[in-house]
C-alpha cells in the first residue's frame, strides 16, 4: 500500500473478506494463516460432521444440505453453519 502497510483479504464462495492492515510482513503472514485456519478448517470440520450424519442417514442429507458461510461482523470474521 502507499503508506507502506500490508493489506490482508481472504476469499470464500466468490466473496472477499477484509482481514486487516498490518505494518510487517510477518504480521500479514500470521493474520492470513489465522484467517485460513478459521475459514477453511471450519468448513472442513462442518463438512466432516455433516458427511458422517449423511452417511448414516441419506434421507436426512437430502432434506438438510450443508450450509456454511462467512460474514464479517463488528470487524471480525465469523463462520456460519446450520
C-alpha positions as CSV (number, residue, x, y, z in Angstrom):
1,X,0.0,0.0,0.0
2,X,1.1,3.6,-0.4
3,X,1.6,4.1,3.4
4,X,4.0,1.1,3.5
5,X,1.5,-1.2,5.2
6,X,0.2,-4.5,4.1
7,X,-3.5,-5.4,3.5
8,X,-4.9,-8.9,4.1
9,X,-8.0,-10.3,2.5
10,X,-9.4,-13.8,2.2
11,X,-11.8,-15.2,-0.3
12,X,-14.5,-17.8,0.2
13,X,-17.5,-18.7,-2.0
14,X,-16.8,-15.9,-4.5
15,X,-16.6,-13.2,-1.8
16,X,-13.6,-11.3,-0.5
17,X,-13.3,-10.5,3.2
18,X,-11.1,-7.8,4.5
19,X,-8.9,-9.1,7.4
20,X,-6.9,-6.0,8.2
21,X,-3.9,-3.8,7.6
22,X,-0.5,-4.6,9.1
23,X,2.9,-3.0,9.5
24,X,5.1,-6.0,8.9
25,X,5.2,-8.9,6.5
26,X,5.3,-11.3,9.4
27,X,2.1,-9.9,10.8
28,X,0.5,-10.3,7.4
29,X,1.5,-13.9,7.1
30,X,0.2,-14.7,10.6
31,X,-3.1,-12.9,10.0
32,X,-3.7,-14.7,6.7
33,X,-2.8,-18.1,8.3
34,X,-5.2,-17.4,11.2
35,X,-8.0,-16.4,8.7
36,X,-7.3,-19.5,6.6
37,X,-7.5,-21.8,9.7
38,X,-10.8,-20.3,10.8
39,X,-12.5,-20.3,7.4
40,X,-11.1,-23.4,5.6
41,X,-10.6,-25.6,8.7
42,X,-14.0,-24.5,9.9
43,X,-15.5,-25.6,6.6
44,X,-13.7,-29.0,6.6
45,X,-14.9,-29.6,10.2
46,X,-18.5,-28.7,9.4
47,X,-18.4,-30.9,6.2
48,X,-16.9,-33.9,8.1
49,X,-19.7,-33.7,10.7
50,X,-22.4,-33.3,8.0
51,X,-20.9,-36.2,5.9
52,X,-20.9,-38.6,8.9
53,X,-24.5,-37.9,9.6
54,X,-25.4,-38.0,5.9
55,X,-23.7,-41.4,5.5
56,X,-25.7,-42.9,8.3
57,X,-29.0,-41.4,7.1
58,X,-29.1,-40.5,3.4
59,X,-32.7,-39.3,3.6
60,X,-31.7,-36.8,6.3
61,X,-28.9,-35.5,4.0
62,X,-31.5,-34.8,1.2
63,X,-33.5,-32.6,3.4
64,X,-30.6,-31.0,5.3
65,X,-28.0,-29.7,2.8
66,X,-24.7,-28.5,4.2
67,X,-24.9,-24.7,4.8
68,X,-21.7,-22.9,5.5
69,X,-20.8,-19.3,5.2
70,X,-18.6,-16.5,6.4
71,X,-19.6,-13.0,7.4
72,X,-17.8,-10.1,8.9
73,X,-19.5,-8.5,12.0
74,X,-18.0,-6.0,14.4
75,X,-14.8,-6.1,12.4
76,X,-14.3,-9.8,12.9
77,X,-14.8,-12.8,10.6
78,X,-17.4,-15.3,11.7
79,X,-18.2,-18.7,10.4
80,X,-21.9,-19.6,10.0
81,X,-23.1,-23.2,9.9
82,X,-26.5,-24.8,10.2
